[in-house]
Structure formats: structure tokens, C-alpha cells
Amino acid sequence: MKITEFIRRIFYTFLDISGSLLGIFLIWLGFWMRNYSLPTLISWVVLVLGVCALAIHATHYIIARKRGSSYFHTTRR
């Protein structure tokens, strides 16, 4: 394995894990904001953004683990 491929794999894994943690934090923040005197729309937007971030990054991480060496989908001609 080349060193650049190793660094790329670690970087994208870290990116997916930190994105998933951001999604969890935004979900928690959305629930927490609903208990205070803020507009309800803001808390729902934060909650939906958290769910989307968690879904995108967790799905990408799982698919990347199944795919193995190729991290992104590429079509060869």
C-alpha cells in the first residue's frame, strides 16, 4: 500500500466518523432547543440537518468498508 493511499484512507475515515458525530450532536441540539423559547422551526431545521448528516456519513462509511480499496464509486471505460 502506498503512503498516499494510506493517508487518504485514514483522512476519509476520520471525515466520515467526525461527520457522524456532528450529526449526533445536531440531533441532540435540536431536541435540546425545543425545550427553550426559540422558534420551533429553528429546532426542527437543526434536527433534520443532524439526521441528514448522520445518514450521509454513516452510509458512506459503511459502503466504503464493504467496497474495500476503492473509496469512491468510479466507472471505468
GIPEDA-V620537 format. One record per residue. RES is the residue in one small letter. PHI is phi in whole degrees, -180 to 180 (NA if undefined). OMEGA is omega in whole degrees, 0 to 359 (* if undefined). BURIAL is 1 if it has 24 or more other ideal C-beta (glycine too) atoms within 12 Angstrom, else 0. Layout:
BEGIN
RES/PHI/OMEGA/BURIAL ; RES/PHI/OMEGA/BURIAL
END
This chain:
BEGIN
m/NA/178/0 ; k/-73/182/0 ; i/-66/180/0 ; t/-68/177/0 ; e/-67/178/0 ; f/-64/179/0 ; i/-65/179/0 ; r/-62/180/0 ; r/-65/178/1 ; i/-65/181/0 ; f/-62/182/0 ; y/-71/174/1 ; t/-65/177/0 ; f/-61/179/0 ; l/-63/179/0 ; d/-69/180/1 ; i/-67/179/0 ; s/-69/175/0 ; g/-67/176/1 ; s/-66/177/1 ; l/-66/175/0 ; l/-63/177/1 ; g/-62/178/1 ; i/-64/178/0 ; f/-64/180/0 ; l/-67/176/1 ; i/-64/178/1 ; w/-62/180/0 ; l/-65/177/1 ; g/-63/176/1 ; f/-67/181/0 ; w/-67/181/0 ; m/-69/181/0 ; r/-69/182/0 ; n/-87/183/0 ; y/-114/187/0 ; s/-84/174/0 ; l/-104/176/0 ; p/-59/184/0 ; t/-65/181/0 ; l/-62/180/0 ; i/-64/180/0 ; s/-66/178/1 ; w/-68/178/0 ; v/-64/179/0 ; v/-64/179/1 ; l/-64/180/1 ; v/-67/176/0 ; l/-61/177/1 ; g/-65/178/1 ; v/-64/179/1 ; c/-65/179/0 ; a/-62/179/1 ; l/-65/181/1 ; a/-65/182/0 ; i/-65/185/0 ; h/-73/178/1 ; a/-68/178/1 ; t/-64/180/0 ; h/-64/179/1 ; y/-65/181/1 ; i/-66/180/0 ; i/-65/179/0 ; a/-65/178/1 ; r/-68/180/0 ; k/-72/185/0 ; r/-74/177/0 ; g/91/190/0 ; s/-76/181/0 ; s/-90/186/0 ; y/-81/179/0 ; f/-112/179/0 ; h/-73/177/0 ; t/-128/175/0 ; t/-107/181/0 ; r/-101/179/0 ; r/-106/*/0
END
